[in-house]
C-alpha cells in the first residue's frame, strides 16, 4: 500500500523574537545582523522539528526570515520604492460592515508594498543562500530528507508591487521573470524543491481585475503562467510545486472565480506538484472538477489538495482529512496525491488567524488523517 505523504503550503507561525527582528529591518531600525542571523537559524531548526513532530514528510523553513511571501522581493531586488495602492478584495467590499470590523480590529496586516519605479535587478542571492543553508542544516539536524522553499511568482509580485515604470504590464512581467529566474534555479540547485506561490491566478481576479470578464481575466492569468514558465525554462518540472489560492483570509469569498475556469491555466504551468484549496467552504466542493476532468490532468502531475483549512482554529478530525484525501486518491491514485494545507499558517510575519499551537495541531491531524487513507 502506498503511504500518502504530507506537506503544507510553506509559511508557519513565527516567534515574537523573529517578528521583532523582521520589523526592525522593515522599519529601518538599528539591529545586530549577527544576532538576526543566529535568531533565524535557530528558529528554522525549531520550525523543522515541529513539522517532523507533527508528522509532516516534506518540510519548509516556514518562510521564517520573510515578512511575506510576495513583498520580500523588495529587499532582494532593485527597482522598488514608495507605496502601491491598497485595494480590498471585491467580496469584502460587498460587506462593508465586515470590512470595517476587520479594519477596526486590526484584522488586516500592515506592511510596505512599494511600487516598481525602476529596473528590477537582483541584489545578489546572499539572503536566499542564508535561507537555504538554514533549512538544509535543520533538515540534517533533525533527519528529514525532503524539503522545499517558497519563492514569489512574477505574477504575484506584479499583484502586490504594482508597476509604475515599465511601459506595459507584459514588459513588467517579463522583467520580473528574468529577475526571478536565478532565484528559482538557485533553490533547485541546492537540492530543495521549489514552490511558486501564485495567488495571482485566482485572488487577483477579485482584487485587481474585477472590472474584467472571466474570459478577459483568463487571458491575463495565461500571460502570468507564460512569464512563470519562461523563468522556469532551465528548471526540471519534477522539482517544482505551484500553489493557487483565492486569498488566505476568512471572508465571504463570494467573488472567487471557480476552479473549473482556472483548471486549464493551472495545468499549463511547468510544475509537477499542484497545490490548491479544497477545505474552506467556498471550494470544498470543487474536488469534482478534478473527478470530472481526470482525463485532462497530465500524467506527470501530482495533486496536493488542501485537506486542512488555514483560516479557522477548528482542528479537523483525522477521519475528515482522510475522506478529503481519499477523493483525490480515487481520481489519480495514491502515488499521485500528497496531502497538504489550503494555504500558509503565517502568510504575513506577526499576523495570522490561527493560533501557533493550533497550527501545528492541524498539521498533526493532517498527518493522522493521511495515514488512514486506504
C-alpha positions as CSV (number, residue, x, y, z in Angstrom):
1,X,0.0,0.0,0.0
2,X,1.3,3.5,-1.0
3,X,1.7,5.8,2.0
4,X,0.2,9.2,1.4
5,X,2.9,11.8,2.1
6,X,2.2,15.1,3.8
7,X,3.3,18.6,3.3
8,X,1.9,22.2,3.6
9,X,1.9,25.4,1.6
10,X,5.0,26.9,3.3
11,X,4.6,29.7,5.8
12,X,4.3,28.9,9.5
13,X,3.9,31.0,12.6
14,X,7.0,33.0,13.6
15,X,8.1,33.6,17.2
16,X,7.9,37.1,18.6
17,X,11.7,37.4,18.6
18,X,11.7,36.6,14.8
19,X,8.9,39.1,14.2
20,X,10.7,41.8,16.1
21,X,13.9,41.4,14.1
22,X,11.9,41.3,10.8
23,X,10.1,44.6,11.6
24,X,13.3,46.2,12.8
25,X,14.7,45.5,9.3
26,X,11.4,46.6,7.7
27,X,11.3,49.9,9.6
28,X,15.0,50.7,9.3
29,X,15.6,50.4,13.0
30,X,19.1,49.5,14.1
31,X,19.7,45.9,14.9
32,X,22.6,43.5,15.2
33,X,23.0,41.5,12.0
34,X,24.8,38.6,13.7
35,X,22.0,38.3,16.2
36,X,19.4,38.4,13.4
37,X,21.2,35.6,11.5
38,X,21.5,33.5,14.7
39,X,17.9,34.0,15.5
40,X,16.7,32.9,12.1
41,X,18.9,29.8,12.1
42,X,17.6,28.7,15.5
43,X,14.0,29.5,14.6
44,X,14.2,27.4,11.3
45,X,15.6,24.5,13.3
46,X,12.8,24.7,15.7
47,X,10.2,25.1,12.9
48,X,11.5,22.0,11.1
49,X,11.4,20.0,14.4
50,X,7.8,21.0,15.0
51,X,6.9,19.9,11.5
52,X,8.6,16.5,12.0
53,X,6.9,16.1,15.4
54,X,3.6,16.7,13.6
55,X,4.3,14.0,11.1
56,X,5.0,16.2,8.1
57,X,7.1,14.5,5.4
58,X,8.1,17.3,3.1
59,X,9.1,20.4,5.2
60,X,9.9,24.0,4.7
61,X,11.7,26.7,6.6
62,X,8.3,28.2,7.4
63,X,9.3,31.3,5.4
64,X,10.9,32.4,8.7
65,X,13.0,35.3,7.5
66,X,10.4,36.8,5.1
67,X,7.9,39.4,6.0
68,X,5.5,38.0,3.5
69,X,5.5,35.5,0.6
70,X,5.5,38.2,-2.1
71,X,6.8,41.5,-0.7
72,X,10.1,40.1,0.5
73,X,11.4,40.7,-3.0
74,X,11.6,44.5,-2.4
75,X,14.6,43.7,-0.1
76,X,16.3,41.4,-2.6
77,X,15.8,43.3,-5.9
78,X,16.3,46.8,-7.1
79,X,13.5,49.0,-8.6
80,X,11.0,49.2,-5.7
81,X,10.1,52.3,-3.7
82,X,7.2,54.3,-2.4
83,X,3.9,52.5,-1.8
84,X,1.4,50.7,-4.0
85,X,-2.3,51.5,-3.8
86,X,-4.2,49.2,-1.5
87,X,-7.3,47.6,-2.9
88,X,-9.6,45.4,-0.8
89,X,-10.9,42.2,-2.4
90,X,-14.3,42.7,-4.1
91,X,-16.0,40.2,-1.7
92,X,-15.1,42.3,1.3
93,X,-16.4,45.5,-0.4
94,X,-19.8,43.7,-0.8
95,X,-20.0,43.5,3.0
96,X,-18.7,46.9,4.2
97,X,-19.7,46.4,7.8
98,X,-17.5,43.3,7.9
99,X,-14.6,45.1,6.1
100,X,-14.9,47.9,8.7
101,X,-14.8,45.4,11.5
102,X,-11.7,43.8,10.1
103,X,-10.0,47.2,9.9
104,X,-11.1,48.3,13.4
105,X,-10.0,45.0,14.9
106,X,-6.6,45.1,13.2
107,X,-7.7,42.3,11.0
108,X,-5.6,43.2,8.1
109,X,-1.7,43.1,8.1
110,X,0.3,46.3,7.8
111,X,3.5,46.2,5.8
112,X,5.2,48.0,3.0
113,X,4.1,47.4,-0.6
114,X,6.3,49.7,-2.7
115,X,5.7,50.4,-6.4
116,X,8.0,49.3,-9.2
117,X,9.8,52.5,-10.1
118,X,12.9,51.3,-11.8
119,X,14.6,48.4,-13.4
120,X,14.1,45.1,-11.5
121,X,17.5,43.6,-10.9
122,X,18.8,41.1,-8.3
123,X,20.9,42.5,-5.4
124,X,22.5,39.0,-5.2
125,X,21.5,35.7,-3.7
126,X,23.0,36.3,-0.3
127,X,19.8,36.4,1.7
128,X,18.4,33.4,-0.2
129,X,21.6,31.4,0.4
130,X,21.2,32.1,4.1
131,X,17.7,30.7,4.0
132,X,18.8,27.7,2.1
133,X,21.7,27.0,4.5
134,X,19.4,27.3,7.5
135,X,16.8,24.9,6.1
136,X,19.3,22.3,4.9
137,X,21.1,22.5,8.3
138,X,17.8,22.0,10.1
139,X,16.9,19.0,7.9
140,X,20.3,17.4,8.6
141,X,20.0,18.1,12.3
142,X,16.5,16.5,12.5
143,X,17.0,13.7,10.0
144,X,14.5,14.8,7.3
145,X,15.3,14.1,3.7
146,X,13.0,16.3,1.6
147,X,12.3,20.0,1.9
148,X,11.0,22.8,-0.2
149,X,11.5,26.6,-0.4
150,X,9.0,29.2,-1.4
151,X,9.5,31.9,-3.9
152,X,7.3,34.5,-5.3
153,X,6.0,34.1,-8.9
154,X,6.3,37.0,-11.4
155,X,2.5,37.3,-11.3
156,X,2.1,37.7,-7.6
157,X,4.9,40.2,-7.4
158,X,3.0,42.3,-10.1
159,X,-0.2,42.0,-8.0
160,X,1.2,43.4,-4.7
161,X,4.1,45.5,-6.0
162,X,2.4,47.3,-8.9
163,X,4.1,48.7,-12.0
164,X,4.9,52.4,-12.3
165,X,8.0,52.1,-14.5
166,X,7.6,49.6,-17.4
167,X,5.5,50.7,-20.4
168,X,3.2,47.7,-20.3
169,X,2.1,45.0,-17.9
170,X,3.6,42.4,-20.2
171,X,7.0,44.2,-20.1
172,X,6.9,44.3,-16.3
173,X,6.1,40.5,-16.1
174,X,9.0,39.8,-18.5
175,X,11.4,41.8,-16.4
176,X,10.2,40.0,-13.2
177,X,10.6,36.6,-14.9
178,X,14.1,37.4,-15.9
179,X,15.0,38.7,-12.5
180,X,13.5,35.8,-10.6
181,X,15.0,33.1,-12.8
182,X,18.2,32.9,-10.9
183,X,16.4,32.6,-7.5
184,X,14.4,29.7,-8.8
185,X,17.5,28.0,-10.2
186,X,19.5,28.6,-7.0
187,X,16.8,26.9,-4.9
188,X,16.7,23.8,-7.1
189,X,20.5,23.6,-7.4
190,X,20.6,23.3,-3.7
191,X,18.6,20.1,-3.8
192,X,15.4,21.6,-2.4
193,X,12.1,21.6,-4.2
194,X,10.9,25.0,-5.5
195,X,7.4,26.2,-4.6
196,X,6.0,29.1,-6.6
197,X,3.2,31.0,-4.8
198,X,0.7,32.0,-7.4
199,X,-2.5,33.5,-5.8
200,X,-2.4,35.9,-8.7
201,X,-4.0,33.1,-10.7
202,X,-7.2,33.3,-8.6
203,X,-7.1,36.0,-5.9
204,X,-6.2,38.8,-8.4
205,X,-9.4,38.1,-10.2
206,X,-11.5,39.8,-7.4
207,X,-8.7,42.0,-6.1
208,X,-7.2,43.8,-9.1
209,X,-9.1,42.7,-12.2
210,X,-12.7,42.8,-11.0
211,X,-13.6,45.1,-13.9
212,X,-12.8,42.4,-16.4
213,X,-14.9,39.4,-17.6
214,X,-13.8,36.0,-16.5
215,X,-12.7,35.3,-20.1
216,X,-10.6,38.5,-20.1
217,X,-9.1,37.6,-16.8
218,X,-8.1,34.1,-18.1
219,X,-6.0,35.8,-20.7
220,X,-4.2,37.8,-18.0
221,X,-3.7,34.7,-15.9
222,X,-2.4,32.9,-19.0
223,X,0.2,35.6,-19.5
224,X,1.3,35.2,-15.9
225,X,1.8,31.4,-16.5
226,X,3.8,32.2,-19.7
227,X,6.1,34.5,-17.7
228,X,6.5,31.9,-15.0
229,X,7.2,29.1,-17.4
230,X,9.9,31.3,-19.1
231,X,11.6,31.8,-15.7
232,X,11.5,28.0,-15.2
233,X,13.0,27.2,-18.6
234,X,16.1,25.7,-17.1
235,X,14.4,24.1,-14.1
236,X,13.1,20.5,-14.3
237,X,9.3,20.3,-13.7
238,X,9.7,17.4,-11.3
239,X,11.4,19.9,-8.8
240,X,8.6,22.5,-9.0
241,X,5.4,23.0,-6.9
242,X,2.8,25.6,-7.8
243,X,0.2,26.9,-5.3
244,X,-3.0,28.7,-6.4
245,X,-5.4,30.3,-3.9
246,X,-8.2,32.8,-3.6
247,X,-6.8,34.7,-0.7
248,X,-5.8,33.3,2.7
249,X,-8.4,35.2,4.8
250,X,-11.7,34.4,6.5
251,X,-14.3,36.2,4.5
252,X,-17.3,35.8,2.2
253,X,-15.3,34.8,-0.9
254,X,-18.4,35.2,-3.0
255,X,-16.4,36.7,-5.8
256,X,-13.9,33.8,-6.2
257,X,-13.5,32.7,-9.8
258,X,-14.4,28.9,-9.9
259,X,-11.7,26.3,-10.1
260,X,-13.5,25.0,-13.2
261,X,-12.5,28.1,-15.1
262,X,-8.9,28.1,-13.7
263,X,-8.3,24.4,-14.3
264,X,-6.6,24.7,-17.8
265,X,-4.4,27.6,-16.7
266,X,-3.3,25.7,-13.6
267,X,-2.4,22.6,-15.5
268,X,-0.4,24.6,-18.1
269,X,2.2,25.6,-15.5
270,X,5.6,23.9,-15.7
271,X,5.2,22.2,-12.3
272,X,4.7,18.6,-11.3
273,X,3.1,19.4,-8.0
274,X,-0.2,21.3,-7.9
275,X,-1.3,22.7,-4.6
276,X,-4.9,24.1,-4.2
277,X,-7.7,24.8,-1.7
278,X,-10.3,22.1,-1.0
279,X,-11.1,22.6,2.7
280,X,-12.7,26.0,3.0
281,X,-16.4,26.2,2.5
282,X,-16.2,28.1,-0.8
283,X,-14.0,25.5,-2.5
284,X,-14.6,22.2,-0.7
285,X,-17.0,21.1,-3.5
286,X,-14.5,21.6,-6.3
287,X,-12.9,18.2,-6.0
288,X,-15.5,17.2,-8.5
289,X,-13.7,19.4,-11.1
290,X,-10.7,17.0,-10.9
291,X,-13.0,14.0,-10.9
292,X,-14.9,15.1,-14.0
293,X,-11.8,16.2,-15.9
294,X,-9.4,13.5,-14.8
295,X,-8.5,12.6,-18.4
296,X,-7.3,16.2,-18.8
297,X,-4.9,16.0,-15.8
298,X,-1.4,15.5,-17.3
299,X,0.0,12.1,-16.4
300,X,3.1,13.7,-14.7
301,X,1.0,15.9,-12.3
302,X,0.8,15.2,-8.6
303,X,-2.2,16.7,-6.8
304,X,-1.6,18.3,-3.4
305,X,-5.1,19.2,-2.2
306,X,-5.5,21.3,0.9
307,X,-7.2,18.9,3.4
308,X,-6.9,21.3,6.4
309,X,-8.1,24.9,6.4
310,X,-5.8,27.7,7.3
311,X,-8.2,30.5,8.4
312,X,-10.0,29.0,11.4
313,X,-9.0,27.4,14.7
314,X,-11.1,24.3,14.2
315,X,-8.7,21.3,14.2
316,X,-10.0,18.9,11.6
317,X,-10.8,15.4,12.6
318,X,-8.4,12.9,11.0
319,X,-11.3,11.0,9.6
320,X,-12.4,14.1,7.7
321,X,-8.8,14.6,6.5
322,X,-8.8,11.0,5.2
323,X,-12.1,11.5,3.4
324,X,-10.9,14.6,1.7
325,X,-7.7,13.0,0.7
326,X,-9.4,9.8,-0.5
327,X,-11.4,11.6,-3.1
328,X,-8.2,12.5,-4.9
329,X,-6.6,9.1,-4.5
330,X,-9.7,7.7,-6.2
331,X,-9.1,10.1,-9.1
332,X,-5.4,9.7,-9.8
333,X,-4.1,7.0,-7.5
334,X,-2.2,7.2,-4.2
335,X,1.2,7.6,-5.9
336,X,0.0,10.9,-7.3
337,X,-1.5,12.5,-4.2
338,X,0.2,14.4,-1.4
339,X,-2.0,15.7,1.5
340,X,-1.4,19.4,2.1
341,X,-3.0,22.6,3.6
342,X,-5.2,25.1,1.9
343,X,-2.6,27.9,2.4
344,X,0.0,29.0,4.8
345,X,-0.3,29.5,8.5
346,X,2.0,32.5,8.6
347,X,1.3,34.4,5.4
348,X,2.5,37.7,7.0
349,X,5.0,37.9,9.8
350,X,3.3,38.6,13.1
351,X,-0.1,38.1,11.7
352,X,-2.3,35.0,11.4
353,X,-5.8,33.9,12.1
354,X,-4.7,30.5,13.5
355,X,-3.0,30.2,16.9
356,X,0.5,28.9,16.5
357,X,-0.1,25.9,18.7
358,X,-3.3,25.1,16.8
359,X,-1.5,25.4,13.5
360,X,0.8,22.5,14.5
361,X,-2.2,20.6,15.9
362,X,-3.8,20.9,12.4
363,X,-0.6,19.6,10.8
364,X,-0.8,16.7,13.2
365,X,-4.4,16.0,12.2
366,X,-3.3,16.2,8.6
367,X,-0.7,13.5,9.1
368,X,-3.0,11.3,11.2
369,X,-5.7,11.6,8.5
370,X,-3.3,10.9,5.6
371,X,-2.2,7.7,7.4
372,X,-5.9,6.5,7.4
373,X,-6.2,6.6,3.6
374,X,-6.6,3.1,2.2
